[in-house]
Amino acid sequence: MLQLLKPLAIGALILVGAPVMAQETTTDVETDVGSTSDLSMGTEVTDAAAVGTPYIREAFGDWALRCLVAEEGTVDPCQLYQLLNDEDGNSVAEISMFPLPSGSLATAGATIVVPLETLLTEQLQISVDGSPTRQYPFTFCNRAGCVARVGFTVEDISQFKRGNAATLRLVPAASPENQVVLNISLSGFTAGYAASAQ
């Protein structure tokens, strides 16, 4: 026990001596109060996010207008976004929609991201309020998931605006017999789409 107390006593002596040393050094600083050449005046901290950082500009029902911070002097690009959950509340997929310039074959586009374990040959299927199902191929996969780049016609967008709910169907590669059907809420879609077009 005595062996353990010796190092503690030495440490205590060092700590007791420390304030005396600090006191002596501060008196030197106090005598040189008139010199400000070595003082930092600080710099202003801005809250500006880095270019490319996503943020939610506004919410519309179950949709959000998600934007990316652009370089100063340019408009932040925005898309209408919804995270899609399964019946247990797990995040499974996401959809981002954006209007296209007039004169295009499609009036709007969408990027849909699903998990990497999706059976790509079964493609992606979307239906609005039980209307005929449309099928879309996957474009590529990366670490974030597998991506389908989808085009919607004027009639497709009108269905989204009039509809109550849409469904997105995908098939897991590990169990192709068990398809996954996700609900796409259309609550707030009309207002959100209008905002994304501005």
Residue pairs with C-beta under 8 A, 6 or more apart in sequence:
48 69
49 55
49 69
50 69
51 69
51 70
51 71
52 68
52 69
53 68
53 69
54 66
54 67
54 68
54 69
55 66
55 67
55 68
55 69
56 64
56 65
56 66
56 67
57 65
57 66
57 67
57 76
57 78
58 64
58 65
58 195
59 65
59 188
60 80
60 188
60 189
60 191
60 192
60 195
61 185
61 187
61 188
61 189
61 191
61 192
62 82
62 185
62 186
62 187
62 188
63 80
63 81
63 82
63 185
63 187
63 188
63 189
63 192
64 80
64 81
64 82
64 192
65 78
65 79
65 80
65 81
65 192
65 195
65 196
66 78
66 79
66 80
66 81
66 96
67 76
67 77
67 78
67 79
68 76
68 77
68 78
69 76
70 76
70 77
78 98
78 195
78 196
79 96
79 97
79 98
79 111
79 196
80 96
80 97
80 98
80 189
80 192
80 193
80 195
80 196
81 94
81 95
81 96
81 97
82 94
82 95
82 184
82 185
83 91
83 93
83 94
84 91
84 92
84 93
84 94
84 95
84 168
84 182
84 183
84 184
85 91
85 92
85 182
86 92
86 180
86 182
92 114
92 115
92 180
92 182
93 112
93 113
93 114
93 115
93 145
93 168
93 170
93 182
94 112
94 113
95 110
95 111
95 112
95 168
95 184
96 110
96 111
96 112
97 108
97 109
97 110
97 152
97 193
97 196
98 108
98 109
98 110
98 196
99 107
99 108
99 193
99 196
99 197
100 106
100 107
100 108
100 109
100 151
105 151
106 151
106 152
106 153
107 152
107 153
107 154
107 156
107 157
108 151
108 152
108 156
108 157
108 193
109 149
109 150
109 151
109 152
110 149
110 150
110 151
110 152
111 147
111 148
111 149
111 150
112 124
112 136
112 147
112 148
112 150
112 168
113 144
113 145
113 146
113 147
114 124
114 138
114 145
114 146
114 148
114 170
115 145
115 146
115 172
116 141
116 145
116 146
117 172
117 173
117 174
118 138
118 145
118 146
118 170
118 171
118 172
118 173
119 170
119 171
119 172
119 173
119 176
120 138
120 141
120 146
120 173
122 170
122 171
122 176
122 179
123 135
123 136
123 137
123 138
123 148
124 135
124 136
124 137
124 138
124 148
124 150
124 168
124 169
124 170
125 133
125 134
125 135
125 136
125 168
125 169
125 170
126 133
126 134
126 136
126 150
126 166
126 167
126 168
126 169
126 184
127 133
127 134
127 166
127 167
127 169
128 156
128 159
128 160
128 163
128 165
128 166
128 186
129 159
129 162
129 163
129 164
129 165
129 166
131 159
133 169
134 156
136 148
136 150
137 148
138 146
138 147
138 148
139 147
139 148
139 149
140 146
140 147
141 147
152 160
157 193
160 166
160 186
160 189
160 193
161 186
161 189
161 190
161 193
163 186
164 186
165 183
165 184
165 185
165 186
166 183
166 184
166 186
167 181
167 182
167 183
167 184
168 181
168 182
168 183
168 184
169 179
169 180
169 181
169 182
170 179
170 180
170 182
171 178
171 179
171 180
172 178
172 179
172 180
